[in-house]
Amino acid sequence: MGYVQEARENHVKKKVEEALRSKMKQKALKECSQYAQRYAECATGRTISVVWKCQKQAKELNECLHQYTNESVLEEMKKNYMLEQEGHG
């Protein structure tokens, strides 16, 4: 395989991974919207005190987001993407 072809394939793989990461984050925000809402309500009208006043809400939001945004979720999405590509090829 030539250098140019290999560089193109790596570029495509990076673009696909970026798209999958974006999709993963969008799903996480949708799935965790109730936690995001609670955090936003707590943070409204606060400045520095948000750090300690909204600690519980921030922790809940982060725990929820982590369920949907981790390496195993990304690997599963990559595997599904590859299977989908094979089915169309």
MOPAC internal coordinates of N, CA, C and O (Angstrom, degrees):
PM7 1SCF
backbone

  N    0.0000 0     0.00 0     0.00 0    0    0    0
  C    1.4605 1     0.00 0     0.00 0    1    0    0
  C    1.5299 1   108.07 1     0.00 0    2    1    0
  O    1.2310 1   120.79 1   -47.87 1    3    2    1
  N    1.3132 1   116.10 1   132.13 1    3    2    1
  C    1.4581 1   120.82 1  -179.24 1    5    3    2
  C    1.5189 1   112.31 1   -74.61 1    6    5    3
  O    1.2310 1   121.69 1   -20.75 1    7    6    5
  N    1.3145 1   114.38 1   159.25 1    7    6    5
  C    1.4630 1   120.78 1  -178.91 1    9    7    6
  C    1.5262 1   111.55 1   -59.34 1   10    9    7
  O    1.2310 1   119.99 1   136.20 1   11   10    9
  N    1.3274 1   117.62 1   -43.80 1   11   10    9
  C    1.4680 1   121.67 1  -177.67 1   13   11   10
  C    1.5328 1   110.19 1   -63.60 1   14   13   11
  O    1.2310 1   120.58 1   134.96 1   15   14   13
  N    1.3190 1   116.49 1   -45.04 1   15   14   13
  C    1.4690 1   119.77 1   179.88 1   17   15   14
  C    1.5315 1   110.30 1   -63.71 1   18   17   15
  O    1.2310 1   120.65 1   137.83 1   19   18   17
  N    1.3299 1   116.36 1   -42.17 1   19   18   17
  C    1.4640 1   120.37 1   178.90 1   21   19   18
  C    1.5307 1   110.84 1   -63.29 1   22   21   19
  O    1.2310 1   119.94 1   138.54 1   23   22   21
  N    1.3186 1   117.72 1   -41.46 1   23   22   21
  C    1.4648 1   122.18 1   178.14 1   25   23   22
  C    1.5232 1   110.46 1   -62.46 1   26   25   23
  O    1.2310 1   120.41 1   138.05 1   27   26   25
  N    1.3341 1   116.82 1   -41.95 1   27   26   25
  C    1.4714 1   120.94 1   177.86 1   29   27   26
  C    1.5214 1   111.10 1   -61.83 1   30   29   27
  O    1.2310 1   120.59 1   134.67 1   31   30   29
  N    1.3293 1   116.47 1   -45.33 1   31   30   29
  C    1.4649 1   120.32 1  -179.40 1   33   31   30
  C    1.5204 1   111.18 1   -63.41 1   34   33   31
  O    1.2310 1   120.21 1   138.56 1   35   34   33
  N    1.3236 1   117.21 1   -41.44 1   35   34   33
  C    1.4627 1   120.33 1   177.54 1   37   35   34
  C    1.5209 1   110.65 1   -63.59 1   38   37   35
  O    1.2310 1   120.58 1   140.86 1   39   38   37
  N    1.3343 1   116.49 1   -39.14 1   39   38   37
  C    1.4690 1   120.75 1   178.59 1   41   39   38
  C    1.5254 1   109.83 1   -63.14 1   42   41   39
  O    1.2310 1   120.58 1   135.45 1   43   42   41
  N    1.3209 1   116.50 1   -44.55 1   43   42   41
  C    1.4657 1   120.93 1   179.09 1   45   43   42
  C    1.5270 1   109.66 1   -62.55 1   46   45   43
  O    1.2310 1   120.27 1   135.90 1   47   46   45
  N    1.3324 1   117.08 1   -44.10 1   47   46   45
  C    1.4628 1   120.40 1   179.80 1   49   47   46
  C    1.5253 1   110.85 1   -60.63 1   50   49   47
  O    1.2310 1   120.40 1   139.70 1   51   50   49
  N    1.3280 1   116.85 1   -40.30 1   51   50   49
  C    1.4629 1   120.31 1   178.85 1   53   51   50
  C    1.5171 1   110.70 1   -66.31 1   54   53   51
  O    1.2310 1   120.16 1   138.75 1   55   54   53
  N    1.3265 1   117.30 1   -41.25 1   55   54   53
  C    1.4717 1   121.06 1   178.46 1   57   55   54
  C    1.5307 1   110.20 1   -63.12 1   58   57   55
  O    1.2310 1   120.44 1   137.67 1   59   58   57
  N    1.3141 1   116.77 1   -42.33 1   59   58   57
  C    1.4629 1   121.22 1   179.24 1   61   59   58
  C    1.5212 1   109.27 1   -63.85 1   62   61   59
  O    1.2310 1   120.41 1   135.03 1   63   62   61
  N    1.3406 1   116.83 1   -44.97 1   63   62   61
  C    1.4620 1   119.90 1  -179.83 1   65   63   62
  C    1.5246 1   110.86 1   -63.07 1   66   65   63
  O    1.2310 1   120.13 1   138.67 1   67   66   65
  N    1.3259 1   117.35 1   -41.33 1   67   66   65
  C    1.4673 1   120.82 1   177.45 1   69   67   66
  C    1.5269 1   110.34 1   -60.09 1   70   69   67
  O    1.2310 1   120.45 1   136.28 1   71   70   69
  N    1.3272 1   116.75 1   -43.72 1   71   70   69
  C    1.4655 1   121.00 1   179.81 1   73   71   70
  C    1.5274 1   110.50 1   -64.36 1   74   73   71
  O    1.2310 1   120.37 1   138.09 1   75   74   73
  N    1.3308 1   116.90 1   -41.91 1   75   74   73
  C    1.4607 1   120.46 1   179.42 1   77   75   74
  C    1.5334 1   110.88 1   -66.27 1   78   77   75
  O    1.2310 1   120.19 1   140.85 1   79   78   77
  N    1.3287 1   117.25 1   -39.15 1   79   78   77
  C    1.4721 1   120.54 1   177.20 1   81   79   78
  C    1.5348 1   110.06 1   -62.40 1   82   81   79
  O    1.2310 1   120.90 1   137.41 1   83   82   81
  N    1.3128 1   115.89 1   -42.59 1   83   82   81
  C    1.4592 1   120.53 1   179.55 1   85   83   82
  C    1.5353 1   110.36 1   -62.35 1   86   85   83
  O    1.2310 1   121.03 1   135.24 1   87   86   85
  N    1.3161 1   115.64 1   -44.76 1   87   86   85
  C    1.4671 1   121.09 1   178.65 1   89   87   86
  C    1.5301 1   110.30 1   -62.16 1   90   89   87
  O    1.2310 1   120.58 1   139.53 1   91   90   89
  N    1.3322 1   116.49 1   -40.47 1   91   90   89
  C    1.4622 1   121.82 1   179.38 1   93   91   90
  C    1.5320 1   110.15 1   -62.50 1   94   93   91
  O    1.2310 1   120.32 1   136.31 1   95   94   93
  N    1.3230 1   117.00 1   -43.69 1   95   94   93
  C    1.4680 1   121.45 1  -179.40 1   97   95   94
  C    1.5235 1   111.00 1   -66.27 1   98   97   95
  O    1.2310 1   120.39 1   139.23 1   99   98   97
  N    1.3383 1   116.86 1   -40.77 1   99   98   97
  C    1.4674 1   120.34 1   178.87 1  101   99   98
  C    1.5290 1   110.54 1   -61.76 1  102  101   99
  O    1.2310 1   120.70 1   136.91 1  103  102  101
  N    1.3299 1   116.27 1   -43.09 1  103  102  101
  C    1.4652 1   120.05 1   179.31 1  105  103  102
  C    1.5252 1   109.76 1   -63.75 1  106  105  103
  O    1.2310 1   120.24 1   138.03 1  107  106  105
  N    1.3267 1   117.14 1   -41.97 1  107  106  105
  C    1.4666 1   121.34 1  -179.64 1  109  107  106
  C    1.5225 1   110.57 1   -61.04 1  110  109  107
  O    1.2310 1   120.46 1   134.58 1  111  110  109
  N    1.3224 1   116.73 1   -45.42 1  111  110  109
  C    1.4679 1   119.74 1   179.76 1  113  111  110
  C    1.5233 1   111.36 1   -62.80 1  114  113  111
  O    1.2310 1   120.66 1   142.15 1  115  114  113
  N    1.3271 1   116.35 1   -37.85 1  115  114  113
  C    1.4633 1   120.47 1   178.88 1  117  115  114
  C    1.5310 1   109.94 1   -67.29 1  118  117  115
  O    1.2310 1   120.68 1   132.77 1  119  118  117
  N    1.3355 1   116.31 1   -47.23 1  119  118  117
  C    1.4653 1   120.82 1  -177.94 1  121  119  118
  C    1.5297 1   112.39 1   -65.98 1  122  121  119
  O    1.2310 1   120.39 1   151.43 1  123  122  121
  N    1.3244 1   116.87 1   -28.57 1  123  122  121
  C    1.4715 1   121.44 1  -175.75 1  125  123  122
  C    1.5233 1   112.18 1  -105.76 1  126  125  123
  O    1.2310 1   120.15 1  -160.87 1  127  126  125
  N    1.3054 1   117.31 1    19.13 1  127  126  125
  C    1.4676 1   120.25 1  -173.81 1  129  127  126
  C    1.5298 1   112.99 1   -60.16 1  130  129  127
  O    1.2310 1   120.03 1   146.19 1  131  130  129
  N    1.3474 1   117.54 1   -33.81 1  131  130  129
  C    1.4655 1   118.75 1  -179.91 1  133  131  130
  C    1.5309 1   110.64 1   -66.46 1  134  133  131
  O    1.2310 1   120.02 1   144.42 1  135  134  133
  N    1.3366 1   117.56 1   -35.58 1  135  134  133
  C    1.4698 1   120.72 1   177.63 1  137  135  134
  C    1.5257 1   110.89 1   -71.56 1  138  137  135
  O    1.2310 1   120.91 1   141.79 1  139  138  137
  N    1.3198 1   115.86 1   -38.21 1  139  138  137
  C    1.4639 1   120.17 1   177.30 1  141  139  138
  C    1.5252 1   110.15 1   -63.51 1  142  141  139
  O    1.2310 1   120.72 1   140.62 1  143  142  141
  N    1.3274 1   116.23 1   -39.38 1  143  142  141
  C    1.4635 1   121.53 1   178.79 1  145  143  142
  C    1.5294 1   110.70 1   -63.47 1  146  145  143
  O    1.2310 1   120.61 1   134.63 1  147  146  145
  N    1.3340 1   116.44 1   -45.37 1  147  146  145
  C    1.4712 1   120.50 1   179.25 1  149  147  146
  C    1.5297 1   111.23 1   -62.03 1  150  149  147
  O    1.2310 1   120.88 1   138.14 1  151  150  149
  N    1.3336 1   115.91 1   -41.86 1  151  150  149
  C    1.4669 1   119.69 1   178.81 1  153  151  150
  C    1.5263 1   110.09 1   -64.88 1  154  153  151
  O    1.2310 1   120.49 1   136.52 1  155  154  153
  N    1.3217 1   116.66 1   -43.48 1  155  154  153
  C    1.4667 1   120.97 1   179.93 1  157  155  154
  C    1.5274 1   110.96 1   -61.88 1  158  157  155
  O    1.2310 1   120.60 1   137.57 1  159  158  157
  N    1.3205 1   116.46 1   -42.43 1  159  158  157
  C    1.4732 1   120.50 1   178.30 1  161  159  158
  C    1.5303 1   110.70 1   -62.29 1  162  161  159
  O    1.2310 1   120.50 1   138.16 1  163  162  161
  N    1.3226 1   116.65 1   -41.84 1  163  162  161
  C    1.4637 1   120.71 1   179.45 1  165  163  162
  C    1.5378 1   110.67 1   -66.51 1  166  165  163
  O    1.2310 1   120.67 1   140.25 1  167  166  165
  N    1.3056 1   116.33 1   -39.75 1  167  166  165
  C    1.4674 1   121.14 1  -175.13 1  169  167  166
  C    1.5274 1   113.50 1   -76.21 1  170  169  167
  O    1.2310 1   120.23 1   159.95 1  171  170  169
  N    1.3205 1   117.16 1   -20.05 1  171  170  169
  C    1.4664 1   121.03 1  -177.51 1  173  171  170
  C    1.5267 1   111.22 1   -57.04 1  174  173  171
  O    1.2310 1   121.11 1   -53.87 1  175  174  173
  N    1.3196 1   115.48 1   126.13 1  175  174  173
  C    1.4586 1   121.70 1   177.44 1  177  175  174
  C    1.5188 1   114.28 1    81.69 1  178  177  175
  O    1.2310 1   119.94 1  -179.52 1  179  178  177
  N    1.3171 1   117.73 1     0.48 1  179  178  177
  C    1.4666 1   121.08 1  -179.83 1  181  179  178
  C    1.5255 1   110.01 1  -104.82 1  182  181  179
  O    1.2310 1   121.36 1   -22.75 1  183  182  181
  N    1.3099 1   115.00 1   157.25 1  183  182  181
  C    1.4667 1   119.76 1   172.83 1  185  183  182
  C    1.5300 1   107.54 1  -119.32 1  186  185  183
  O    1.2310 1   119.92 1    75.90 1  187  186  185
  N    1.2793 1   117.75 1  -104.10 1  187  186  185
  C    1.4671 1   121.48 1  -177.60 1  189  187  186
  C    1.5216 1   112.03 1   -65.84 1  190  189  187
  O    1.2310 1   119.69 1   146.60 1  191  190  189
  N    1.3195 1   118.20 1   -33.40 1  191  190  189
  C    1.4708 1   120.82 1  -177.37 1  193  191  190
  C    1.5269 1   112.78 1   -63.99 1  194  193  191
  O    1.2310 1   119.67 1   165.52 1  195  194  193
  N    1.3150 1   118.23 1   -14.48 1  195  194  193
  C    1.4624 1   121.23 1   178.85 1  197  195  194
  C    1.5300 1   110.44 1   -57.63 1  198  197  195
  O    1.2310 1   120.38 1   148.38 1  199  198  197
  N    1.3302 1   116.89 1   -31.62 1  199  198  197
  C    1.4624 1   121.70 1  -177.89 1  201  199  198
  C    1.5221 1   111.29 1   -58.49 1  202  201  199
  O    1.2310 1   119.42 1   133.46 1  203  202  201
  N    1.3247 1   118.71 1   -46.54 1  203  202  201
  C    1.4568 1   120.06 1  -178.97 1  205  203  202
  C    1.5226 1   113.88 1   -98.46 1  206  205  203
  O    1.2310 1   119.54 1   151.56 1  207  206  205
  N    1.3172 1   118.48 1   -28.44 1  207  206  205
  C    1.4699 1   120.56 1  -179.20 1  209  207  206
  C    1.5330 1   111.90 1   -72.75 1  210  209  207
  O    1.2310 1   120.25 1   150.04 1  211  210  209
  N    1.3115 1   117.12 1   -29.96 1  211  210  209
  C    1.4690 1   120.96 1  -175.19 1  213  211  210
  C    1.5284 1   111.71 1  -112.86 1  214  213  211
  O    1.2310 1   120.67 1  -157.94 1  215  214  213
  N    1.3018 1   116.33 1    22.06 1  215  214  213
  C    1.4637 1   121.45 1  -177.22 1  217  215  214
  C    1.5268 1   111.79 1   -58.95 1  218  217  215
  O    1.2310 1   120.20 1   136.53 1  219  218  217
  N    1.3203 1   117.22 1   -43.47 1  219  218  217
  C    1.4754 1   121.54 1  -179.47 1  221  219  218
  C    1.5311 1   110.55 1   -62.06 1  222  221  219
  O    1.2310 1   120.52 1   133.28 1  223  222  221
  N    1.3307 1   116.61 1   -46.72 1  223  222  221
  C    1.4644 1   121.17 1  -179.32 1  225  223  222
  C    1.5327 1   110.93 1   -65.14 1  226  225  223
  O    1.2310 1   120.41 1   140.60 1  227  226  225
  N    1.3228 1   116.82 1   -39.40 1  227  226  225
  C    1.4679 1   120.84 1   179.14 1  229  227  226
  C    1.5253 1   110.21 1   -64.81 1  230  229  227
  O    1.2310 1   120.64 1   138.21 1  231  230  229
  N    1.3292 1   116.37 1   -41.79 1  231  230  229
  C    1.4684 1   120.98 1   179.79 1  233  231  230
  C    1.5269 1   110.38 1   -63.82 1  234  233  231
  O    1.2310 1   120.17 1   135.09 1  235  234  233
  N    1.3238 1   117.28 1   -44.91 1  235  234  233
  C    1.4695 1   120.78 1   178.76 1  237  235  234
  C    1.5254 1   111.07 1   -61.48 1  238  237  235
  O    1.2310 1   120.74 1   136.38 1  239  238  237
  N    1.3336 1   116.19 1   -43.62 1  239  238  237
  C    1.4691 1   120.53 1   179.41 1  241  239  238
  C    1.5262 1   110.44 1   -62.68 1  242  241  239
  O    1.2310 1   120.09 1   133.15 1  243  242  241
  N    1.3201 1   117.43 1   -46.85 1  243  242  241
  C    1.4605 1   120.85 1  -179.54 1  245  243  242
  C    1.5232 1   112.21 1   -62.89 1  246  245  243
  O    1.2310 1   120.25 1   139.42 1  247  246  245
  N    1.3349 1   117.12 1   -40.58 1  247  246  245
  C    1.4642 1   120.19 1   178.10 1  249  247  246
  C    1.5231 1   111.23 1   -63.14 1  250  249  247
  O    1.2310 1   120.94 1   138.17 1  251  250  249
  N    1.3254 1   115.80 1   -41.83 1  251  250  249
  C    1.4633 1   119.96 1   178.45 1  253  251  250
  C    1.5289 1   110.27 1   -64.30 1  254  253  251
  O    1.2310 1   120.55 1   131.00 1  255  254  253
  N    1.3293 1   116.55 1   -49.00 1  255  254  253
  C    1.4660 1   120.32 1  -178.61 1  257  255  254
  C    1.5249 1   111.20 1   -59.41 1  258  257  255
  O    1.2310 1   120.44 1   141.24 1  259  258  257
  N    1.3225 1   116.76 1   -38.76 1  259  258  257
  C    1.4631 1   120.15 1  -178.66 1  261  259  258
  C    1.5331 1   112.21 1   -63.77 1  262  261  259
  O    1.2310 1   120.12 1   149.81 1  263  262  261
  N    1.3214 1   117.38 1   -30.19 1  263  262  261
  C    1.4704 1   120.44 1   177.51 1  265  263  262
  C    1.5229 1   111.46 1   -60.47 1  266  265  263
  O    1.2310 1   120.96 1   148.12 1  267  266  265
  N    1.3340 1   115.77 1   -31.88 1  267  266  265
  C    1.4620 1   121.16 1  -173.91 1  269  267  266
  C    1.5216 1   113.10 1  -106.28 1  270  269  267
  O    1.2310 1   119.99 1   172.72 1  271  270  269
  N    1.3329 1   117.62 1    -7.28 1  271  270  269
  C    1.4637 1   120.81 1  -178.53 1  273  271  270
  C    1.5225 1   109.70 1  -131.99 1  274  273  271
  O    1.2310 1   120.77 1  -100.82 1  275  274  273
  N    1.3051 1   116.13 1    79.18 1  275  274  273
  C    1.4550 1   120.72 1   175.27 1  277  275  274
  C    1.5269 1   108.41 1  -142.89 1  278  277  275
  O    1.2310 1   121.00 1    -8.99 1  279  278  277
  N    1.3079 1   115.69 1   171.01 1  279  278  277
  C    1.4695 1   119.99 1  -174.53 1  281  279  278
  C    1.5295 1   112.94 1   -62.16 1  282  281  279
  O    1.2310 1   119.66 1   144.42 1  283  282  281
  N    1.3288 1   118.25 1   -35.58 1  283  282  281
  C    1.4687 1   118.85 1  -179.40 1  285  283  282
  C    1.5295 1   111.06 1   -68.24 1  286  285  283
  O    1.2310 1   120.43 1   144.39 1  287  286  285
  N    1.3235 1   116.77 1   -35.61 1  287  286  285
  C    1.4698 1   120.11 1   176.31 1  289  287  286
  C    1.5271 1   109.19 1   -65.49 1  290  289  287
  O    1.2310 1   120.38 1   135.95 1  291  290  289
  N    1.3207 1   116.88 1   -44.05 1  291  290  289
  C    1.4625 1   121.30 1   179.54 1  293  291  290
  C    1.5270 1   110.65 1   -62.68 1  294  293  291
  O    1.2310 1   120.15 1   136.86 1  295  294  293
  N    1.3213 1   117.31 1   -43.14 1  295  294  293
  C    1.4695 1   120.58 1   179.19 1  297  295  294
  C    1.5262 1   110.73 1   -62.18 1  298  297  295
  O    1.2310 1   120.21 1   140.08 1  299  298  297
  N    1.3220 1   117.21 1   -39.92 1  299  298  297
  C    1.4672 1   121.29 1   177.66 1  301  299  298
  C    1.5305 1   110.21 1   -63.31 1  302  301  299
  O    1.2310 1   120.59 1   138.01 1  303  302  301
  N    1.3285 1   116.48 1   -41.99 1  303  302  301
  C    1.4657 1   120.49 1   178.57 1  305  303  302
  C    1.5307 1   110.54 1   -64.18 1  306  305  303
  O    1.2310 1   120.14 1   140.58 1  307  306  305
  N    1.3247 1   117.34 1   -39.42 1  307  306  305
  C    1.4766 1   121.23 1   178.01 1  309  307  306
  C    1.5227 1   110.26 1   -63.49 1  310  309  307
  O    1.2310 1   120.92 1   136.01 1  311  310  309
  N    1.3377 1   115.85 1   -43.99 1  311  310  309
  C    1.4575 1   120.32 1  -179.67 1  313  311  310
  C    1.5278 1   110.10 1   -61.69 1  314  313  311
  O    1.2310 1   120.39 1   134.42 1  315  314  313
  N    1.3189 1   116.86 1   -45.58 1  315  314  313
  C    1.4667 1   120.79 1   178.09 1  317  315  314
  C    1.5171 1   111.66 1   -62.17 1  318  317  315
  O    1.2310 1   120.64 1   140.56 1  319  318  317
  N    1.3289 1   116.38 1   -39.44 1  319  318  317
  C    1.4654 1   121.09 1   178.38 1  321  319  318
  C    1.5275 1   109.95 1   -61.84 1  322  321  319
  O    1.2310 1   120.57 1   134.16 1  323  322  321
  N    1.3327 1   116.52 1   -45.84 1  323  322  321
  C    1.4665 1   120.47 1  -179.00 1  325  323  322
  C    1.5251 1   110.85 1   -63.72 1  326  325  323
  O    1.2310 1   120.17 1   138.32 1  327  326  325
  N    1.3349 1   117.29 1   -41.68 1  327  326  325
  C    1.4654 1   120.64 1   177.90 1  329  327  326
  C    1.5223 1   110.73 1   -62.57 1  330  329  327
  O    1.2310 1   121.38 1   140.09 1  331  330  329
  N    1.3344 1   114.97 1   -39.91 1  331  330  329
  C    1.4653 1   120.16 1   178.31 1  333  331  330
  C    1.5312 1   110.95 1   -63.06 1  334  333  331
  O    1.2310 1   120.69 1   138.02 1  335  334  333
  N    1.3409 1   116.29 1   -41.98 1  335  334  333
  C    1.4569 1   121.36 1   179.83 1  337  335  334
  C    1.5243 1   111.10 1   -64.96 1  338  337  335
  O    1.2310 1   120.43 1   139.92 1  339  338  337
  N    1.3183 1   116.78 1   -40.08 1  339  338  337
  C    1.4829 1   120.95 1   178.72 1  341  339  338
  C    1.5171 1   109.81 1   -64.05 1  342  341  339
  O    1.2310 1   120.24 1   142.56 1  343  342  341
  N    1.3204 1   117.15 1   -37.44 1  343  342  341
  C    1.4517 1   121.57 1  -179.78 1  345  343  342
  C    1.5247 1   112.76 1   -67.17 1  346  345  343
  O    1.2310 1   120.54 1   153.06 1  347  346  345
  N    1.3558 1   116.57 1   -26.94 1  347  346  345
  C    1.4637 1   121.39 1  -179.61 1  349  347  346
  C    1.5329 1   112.15 1   -94.89 1  350  349  347
  O    1.2310 1   120.54 1   174.27 1  351  350  349
  N    1.3225 1   116.57 1    -5.73 1  351  350  349
  C    1.4707 1   120.60 1  -172.79 1  353  351  350
  C    1.4497 1   115.13 1   -89.70 1  354  353  351
  O    1.2310 1   120.10 1   180.00 1  355  354  353

